[in-house]
């Protein structure tokens, strides 16, 4: 098991990465919180796979705990679910010495973290991410949020976890589409911050949950995320670079949600990376040949790379209503060359240039 330390202005915590140690997490929690009660927040899918196994380890150590199960998907990141969980905690007399445990993917982590930030003005919470996307990205850095009808993640807080336990064995039960979602973000990290890591992706076969190099890639993503978060915890500068591919990706997600067309986060980001890089390369802002390299790596992981068939005007509207783009000027993330990205400020009227 490898350890990575994240030290922010808010607190310091450890990312533990490895295989086959999930049965030890209860013991680690007991060492840190010997008198605490634990509220385990998970969803129906993860519960069916792992709740009995995890609960057994808590029972064996006589830990006090409750399991709160939500429905899978973004709809559970709602004000009503947030309120129901807080009411449950109050009814069960949870106090500031107690701990929230997020067992699941990004939705569970976002919701559980925001509950932890708000209940009694803040109690400890621990992340046990079960998807690749959550393991390399959303479980680290303290972004927590819920959705409201006006937009995704519009209500939330920066609230760092107390620990993150990343057991790669959870990934063996992921559906291929969900694993690919995580790979889109993993490819993003290589493209923006590590040219050597990107070359490794180019040279390797398609990566799956059992690939020998996966742990090395996950650790590298976490190191990059750690360094960015330490430099810019509140997402006002360097951390914005992690949104490479997300401007168009979020526009696609929002458009599809509105029309009832299904698209995953990773599929949106993959399309977004390819599209904005093709545009910036055509505009002379990106090293020639970069788009071809990015598309090849995305396709190897069976990720989509085009925005053909999507209404460009609707994508544009989806981009412009994003919470980050409410001013006349907005920041987009462009790649200079593999391993190097930069923040490019444009007038909102110029966005259309990057959709052609």
N, C-alpha and C positions, 0 to 999 in steps of 0.2 A: 504494500500500500504506500503510495507516494503522497507527500504533503506539500501544499502550496499555501503560503501565508498571504492574506489580504489585510492590509493595514490602512484604514481610512480615518478621516477626522471623527467619524461616528463611533467606530470600534474596530477591533482586530479579530480575525477569525481564520480558521483553517479549512482548506479544501482538501478532503481526503479522497484519493483516486485509486481504484484497483478493481480486482475481481474477487467475488466469493466472500465478501465480508459483511453482507447485510445482516447476518445473524448476530454480529457483534455490536451493531449500532445501539441496541438497547443497553448493553453494558457500558458503552462509552457515555451514553446519556446519564446513566445512573451515577457514574463517576463525577460528572460535571454538575448534575442537578440531583443530589441524593434525596432531597425532601420534596421534590416537585411533582406535580401532576401534569400529564401530557394530553393535549388535545390533538389527535391525529386526524388531519383533514386529507381526504383522498376522494377519488371519483369511482363510479360504479365499475369501470373497466379495470382499473388498478386493484380495486378491492377484490374482484373476482379472482385475480391472479395471485395477489400477495397478502391480503389482509390477515388470513389465518396464520401464515408463516411469520409475519411481523408481530402479530398479537401474541403468538406463542412465546416469542423471545421476551416480550414485556411481562407475560404471566410468569415465566420461569424465574424472573428476578423480582417478582412481587411489586412491580411498578404500577402505580395508579394511572389509569388512562381512560379516555373515551375516544371512540371513532366517529367522525362526522363525515358522511358520504354524500357527495354532490353528484349531479348528472354531468357526464362528460361534455365538453364543448364550451365555447365562448359565452353562451347564454347564461351559464352559471356565474360568470363574473358580473353579477348584477347587484343593484342596491338592495333588492329584496333578500337575496341569498346572503349578502354581507350582513344585513340586519338580523336575519335568522340565526346566523352563527354567533354573533355577539350576544344575542338573547340567550342562546344555549349556554354559552360560557358563563354568563351572569347567573343563570338558574342553577348551574352546577358549582357555583362559588369559586370559579377560577380567580386567582389573585396574581399579583405581580411577580411572585416567585415561581409561577407555573410557566409551561412552555407549549408553544404551538409547533407541531411537526407537519410539514408539507410533504406528503407522500404522493408523488405523481408528476405530471408534466407541467408545462408553462402555465396553464390555466389555474391549476391547483396552487402552484407557487405564487402567482400574482395575487390571487384571492387570499390565501393564507397569510402572506406577508402583509397585505394591507390590513387584514383583521388584527394581526399582531401589532402593527404600528398604531392602531386606533384604540384597541381595547385597553382600558385603564391608562390611556395615554402612552401605551407602549409596553409590551412584554416580550420576552425572548422567543425567537422562533428558529427552527432548524429546517434545512432543506434536504430532502432525500429525493432527488430527481430521478425519474424512471424513463425518460426519453432522451435521445441524443441531443435534441434541440435544447432541452432544459439543462442537461448536464454540461454542455459547453457554453451556454449563453445565459438563459433567463434566470437560472438559480444563483448566479453570481452578480454582484454589483448593486443590489438593493432596490431595483426598480419594482414597485408594487402598484397594482391598480385594479380598478373595476371599470366596466363599461356603463355608459348611460345612453339613452336613445339618440342623443346628439353626436355620439362618436365613441370610438374604442379607446380605452385607457385614458379617458379624460379626467378621471378622479382617482388620485393615488398619492403615493408618498415615496420618497427615497428613504428606505429603512433596511439597513444591512442585517443579514442573518447572523446567528451566533456560531453556526457551523454548517458546512455542506458536505454530505456523504455521497460520493459518486461511485456506486458499484456497477461496473459495466455488465454484470450478469443480467441486470434488468433489461438490457437491450436485446437479449436473445428472444424475447417474447414480443418485440415490436413488429407491427406489420411493415412490409417493405416500403410502403408509401410514407409511413411515419419515420422510418430510418432515413429515407431519402430527404425528408424535410430537414433533418438535422445536418445531413451532408451539405445541403445548400449553404447553411450558416458556416459550416466548417470550411468549405471552399472560399467563402467570403473572407474569413479570417486570414487564410493564406494569401488571397489576392491583395488584401490591403496592407498586410504587415510582414509577410515572410515569403520572399521569393523562393528560398530553398524548400520550404514546406510545399509550395505550389509545384515545384519541380518533382517532388516526391509523389504528389497526386498524379502528375502527368505520367510518371514512369510506372506507377503501380497498376495492378488490375483493379477492377471494381471492388470497392471496400464494403464489407458487411460487418455484422456484429461480432464475428469470430476472427476477423482479420488480425494478423499479428501486429501490424503497425497502428492499429486503432488507438491503443492506449497512448502511444507516443504523440499521436495527432491530437487527442483530447487534452493531454497535458499541455501541449504547445498552445492550443486555443485558450486554455485557462490562464496560462502565463500572460498571453497577450491581453486578455480581458482584465486580469489583475492589474497590469501595468497601466492600462487606460483608465480604469476606475480610480486608482490611486492618484493619478494626475488630474482627473476631472470627474470627481464623484457626482456632481450635480448636472452633468451633461450640458455644459455651456461652451465647450470648445473641442478638445481632442476626442472626447467620447462620441461626438456627433459623427466621427468618421466610421463608426460601427454601423451607420445607417446606409452604407454603400449598397445600392440595389433596392433599398427599402422605399425610396420616394415613389418610384413606379410600382413596386411590389405592393405597397399599401394602397395605392390608387386602384390597382387591379382587385385586391381583396375587397375593398369597399364597394367597387362597382359590381362585383360578383355577388356580394352579400345582398345588395339592393335588388338585383335581378333574379336571385335564386339560383345562380350558376355556381357550382362548387369549385373552389380553388383553395389549396392549403397555403399556409404561410410560406413554407419552403418553395413551393411552386411559384408563388408571387415574387419572392426574392430572386429566385433563379432567373425568371423572365426579366426582372428589373435590372439585374446585373448585366445580362446580355444586351438588353435594349439600350440602356444608358451608355454603356461602353461603346457600342456600335455608333451611337450618335456622337459621342465626344471624340471618337477616333475620326469620324467623317468631318468633324469641325476642326480637326487639327489639334485637339487638346489632349490626346492620348497617343502613346507610342504605337505606330502601325504594327498590326499583327496581334495586338493584345486581345481583341475581341475573339479572334479565331482560337486562341489558346483557352480562354475562359469557356467558350462554348464547348470545346472538345472535352474539357474536364467535367462540365455539367452533364453533358450527354452520356459520358461514361457511367455516371451515377443514375442514369435514366431520369434526368430532370428536364423539364421543358425549357426552351430557350428563345421562344419568339412571342410576339404579341399580336401576330396576325389573327384575324377573326374576332378581335376585341375592338369595341368602338373607342377610337382615340379620344373623342370629345368626352365620353363618359369617364375614361381613365383620367383625363385632365381634371374633370370636376372632382373626382375622388381624391386627386392629389391636393387640389386647392382648398378642400375643406379639412385637410389633415390638421391636427392640433399644432403641428410645428410650423404650419405655413399660413398663419392667420394675418401676417403683415404683408405689406406691399412687396417687400423684398423677402426672398427665402434662400436658404442654403441647400445646395445639392452637393452630393459627394461624387467626385470624379476621380478616376484612376489615371495617374500619370504614366506608370508602367507597373508591371506585376511587382507587388510588395510596397508600392507607394501610392497613397491617395491624398487628395487635398479637398478642402472645403471651398466651393465656388459659389459666391453670392450672385444671384440673378434677380431681375424683376419678375414678378409672378407671370407677366405676360410672355416671358421667354421660355416658359416650361415646354410649350408645344414643340420647340425646336428639338427637344430631347426625346420626342415620341415618334419621330419620323424615321 
